[in-house]
Amino acid sequence: MIKVAPILYTYKTLSNGEHPIMIRLTLKGKRRYIGLGVNCKANYWDDINNLPSKKHPHQKELVILINDLVNSISKKIYTAENSNTVLTLDELANSILNIAIAPTQSLSAFIDQLCEKLKENGKIETHNIFRSTKNTWLKFFKKDSFYFDDINSNSIHDFEKAGEKKGNMPSTTFLYLRTLKTIINMAKKERICNPEYNPFQEYSFAKFRRIKTRKRAISREDFRKIEDLEIDEKSRLFHSRNYFIFSFYAGGINFVDLAQLKWANIEKTQLYYTRKKTNELINVPLVGQAIKILEIYKRYSNCKKDDFIFPILSEIHATSISITNRLHKVNHQINQDLQEIGKTLELDVKLTTYVARHTFATVLKKEGISVSIIGQALGHEDEKTTRIYLDSFGSDIMQQAFEKLA
């Protein structure tokens, strides 16, 4: 007879000090373990009863979850025995994975597991988005954890309305809904929840595609005001303004890519780099202020090929986590500085590093430059029409386009 027992799997310790709660199946000395998708610290586990202790903040919920699953497994075993069916560990384990345990299993704990894997694999940006999505839904539900059952068509619509009431941008709501849908699909793929579970079945994302984003570009005249503004070279605003201007003249380069530029990326008056977001190789000419700004930062560097151009990252940022955290911190500081500059100049657009990218594209478009050439400079990968014509644009055409920026 197959024995069934809940255990705290202490052979594996998560980054937060917790261990997975699992169901152990034993038959003739062989064992199989089935994860519940929830975890517990050792000091919250009752080793005598093999259940979370009363000290655990969610003891009642977890006990119900574990007992329900143990009872379901036991019924399968008894049914098989009564019908003289020989049930193997693999067959029982597979049938357990098909049990619709989603209504009681913690979705928030599953997200924690995904975040841990993402962190281990160095996918920090995705980790941060998943973590932020989880925290946002926790605040919405006003509790410490939420389950698959909590996510349904009603709660999704209520989440959207709550975001509108708070004044959240539609793009923010779209990000959290889309990310949650992705996570649920991952849970279904890993057989964590019922394959038929689909809380987004009656929900349409089409409306988010129809929403026009807030104006992000500024006029060429306003951009010149930023260039001409007198700023003390010893202040942080001086550098923030330089990054903004360089981004504009360097084809709207993203801050993440700008911060990781090294002198090896510069060949005479050409900039070569691989865009982090799309892995696209970008090649753009450097004109006007971009060259002048590089001359400024030659004073801060030995200009060796492996040296960073801008004083944002250094050798101490050796891991993906430290790099991501540093870039997030500096980007926030730069945006604060840009907003201060915007208020000083009384601009009607909230300045961020991304405004430089939008302004670059807008200025060239107004100058009559082909959308395909602009797309090449920006490193867009999802414009099929652009990709068809890209190879036909020589460096001379791109050079002529960039000279329109001066």
Secondary structure, DSSP 8 states (H G I E B T S, - for coil): --EEEEEE-TTS--TTS-EEEEEEEEETTEEEEEEEEEEE-GGGEETTTTEE-TTSTTHHHHHHHHHHHHHHHHHHHHHHHHTT----HHHHHHHHHTS--TTTSBHHHHHHHHHHHHHHTT-HHHHHHHHHHHHHHHHHHTSS--BGGG-SHHHHHHHHHHHHHHT--HHHHHHHHHHHHHHHHHHHHTTSS-TT--TTTT---HHHHHS--------HHHHHHHHH----TTSHHHHHHHHHHHHHHTTS--HHHHHT-BGGGEETTEEEEE-TTT--EEEEE--THHHHHHHHHGGGS---TTSBSSTT--TT--SHHHHHHHHHHHHHHHHHHHHHHHHHTT-SS---HHHHHHHHHHHHHHTT--HHHHHHHHT--S-HHHHHHHTT--HHHHHHHHGGG-
